C-alpha cells in the first residue's frame, strides 16, 4: 500500500460528487422567469455554482434590487427541491469514497449548499455517515473565503500540508489556495478546464474513475 500523503480529503458536493450542475442552472433560470426577469445564460448560471445561494444569485442576476433577492432565492429553492429526487451521484463515486475510507483518510464536504440541502442530498444518495465532517455556506463564510476549509481542518485535527481539496469550480480551487492546501480539479462539473488549470491543481480528472485512480496512487 502507498504511504498516505493526505490525512484529510475534502470534496465539493455539486458537480464533484453529485451530478447536479444542469439542474442548478435550470432552477436559477426558472426562478428568474418566475419573477419576470431575463434568465442568465447557461454559462453565467453555471459559473456561480459553489458559491452560497445569496452570492450566487447576486453574481448570476446582477442589478436586481436588494429586496428582491430573497424572493429569487425562494423561487430557486422551490424548483430545486421539487426536482432534487432526479439527481444521482456520478458513476463510481461510492466505490471511490469507500476505497478512501478503507485507507483511513478523513473525508469531508465543503459546499455552497445550505445545511438543509446538503442533509437531504446526503440522505437521498444514501451517504449519511460517510463523511467525518461537513460545512455548508449558511453555517460559515462562503467560498472562496478559507474559513470553511479551516474549520474542517480544525475539527478533525488535520494540518493544511496534509489536506487535499477537490472541486469542479475555480471557487473550490481558490478556497484551497486561500487555506494553504493542495487541490485537485474535476472537469465534468461547472467550470471549463482551462480556468481550472489556471488555479494550479495537482491534477485535473476527467471522470470519477480517473479521480479514483489518482487518489489511490497519489493521496
Secondary structure, 3 states (H helix, E strand, C coil): CCCCCCCEEEECCECCCECCHHHHHHHHHHHHHHCCCCCCCHHHHHHCCCCCHHHHHHHHCCCCCHHHHHHHHHHHHHHHHHHHHHCCECCCHHHHHHHHHHCCCEEEEEECCCHHHHHHHHHHCCCCCCCCEEEECCCCCCCCCCHHHHHHHHHHCCCHHHEEEEECCHHHHHHHHHHCCEEEEECCCCCCHHHHHCCCCCCEECCHHHHHHHHHHHC
